[in-house]
Amino acid sequence: MPPSHQDQSPAPTPDHSLPAPSARAVELHEQMVAFMTEHVLPAEASYAAHRAAAGPDGHDLPPVMEDLKREARSRGLWNLFLPSESGLTQLEYAPLAELSGWSNDLGPEAINCQAPDTGNMELLHLLGTDEQKQQWLEPLLAGEIRSAFAMTEPEVASSDATNIATRIERDGDDYVINGRKWWTSGAMDPRCAVFIVMGKTDPEAATHRQQTMVIVPRETPGVTVVRDLPVFGHHDQHGHAEVTFTDVRVPVSHVIGEEGGGFAAAQARLGPGRIHHCMRALGAAERALALMVARAQDRVAFGRPLAEQGVVQQQIAESRLEIDQARLLCHRACHVIDTEGNKAAKDLVAMAKVAVPRAATSVIDRAIQVHGGAGVTDVTPLAAMYGWHRAMRLFDGPDEVHLRSLAKAELRRTPALPTTAVHA
């Protein structure tokens, strides 16, 4: 017989309080606001002009970026994402990453906190050998090179990482790699010097022990960057490439972690990466809301400013609600990562990965609507912002995969309240 209500001990009250930021985090936040407003946002016009002149096939870095990187380093705004480098907790980094999201093309790279390099650096920091760290991690931390992460494949449903079909076969002291990847972010950048490739080393092993990650220098024979893939018609500077690996041979010493440890490494890499994407998305949502408010106050329709019309006021209010709700979830996930580790935070990270892009795209969509025709052009940043954050509902795990994981966790959970039926 199920226990009665009286038999159940009271459930402990969850503590959702968050610690105050350190003095250093407060100082860096002030520095970051000044850096973004005085340097990054004014540099967007120069960046955009260079990209327009280069065309969709041009992927060299606009020169203004190196100026921004030098300025960021002089202010101590460098490698803030990695606690061992910055001394910050994930919760303290979150508001700084959000500020970088005000200008997603410039802000993150200016402070060397851009994807996919952050995830690759975290992976090398966590699992790399001393030799791997010296050869690849150190120049990445210095902002001297870029990297790419090759996991997604066009022939399989890559949202299930166990489907990965690229083969990594042992041949003496080497691995031989054959496969086709796409959405390999960063691969189009001329500075991209190295790929981290996930493939299958033992198809007969247990499901989650079949995959391995290996380091592949870009210039290795057999690596072919086929083409860049646009996101809603927009070509990013660093690109999202289709890449083929044909009889690519690298030493066994290039394995990251251990053979068969690729799936676990992928989860370790993607956890912080997901929450970092969410942090930046909040910044984009804030910028979209600011643009929406400015437009509503500036434009007059049917005899009065848009800001005085109820339908627009509702759109502004709903946007503030969604941003602040999403931020609280994101910050709670960060705090659990800090205090209990990535594994304990996995459900919260999954929630944030669903909730934050939803909120960001909703806010950006409303801002587009308030801007009218201007909102769907490149006159404002809104159209490009929408495309990227809509894609965010797919990369690093689509919404459906995270929702599936959350549902399974909820079904395993013992409810704190009585579940016996109540009859009249």
Secondary structure, DSSP 8 states (H G I E B T S, - for coil): ----GGGS--------------HHHHHHHHHHHHHIIIIIHHHHHHHHHHHHHH-TT-----THHHHHHHHHHHTT-SSTT-HHHH---HHHHHHHHHHHGGGTTTHHHHTT--TTHHHHHHHHHHH--HHHIIIIIHHHHTTS-EEEEE---SSS-TTSGGG---EEEEETTEEEEEEEEEEEETTTSTTEEEEEEEEES-TTS-GGGSEEEEEEETTSTTEEEEEE--BTTB--SS-EEEEEEEEEEEEGGGBSS-TT-HHHHHHHHHHHHHHHHHHHHHHHHHHHHHHHHHHHHH-EETTEEGGGSHHHHHHHHHHHHHHHHHHHHHHHHHHHHHHH-TTTTHHHHHHHHHHHHHHHHHHHHHHHHHHGGGGGSTTSSHHHHHHHHHHTTTTTS-HHHHHHHHHHHHHHS--SS--S----
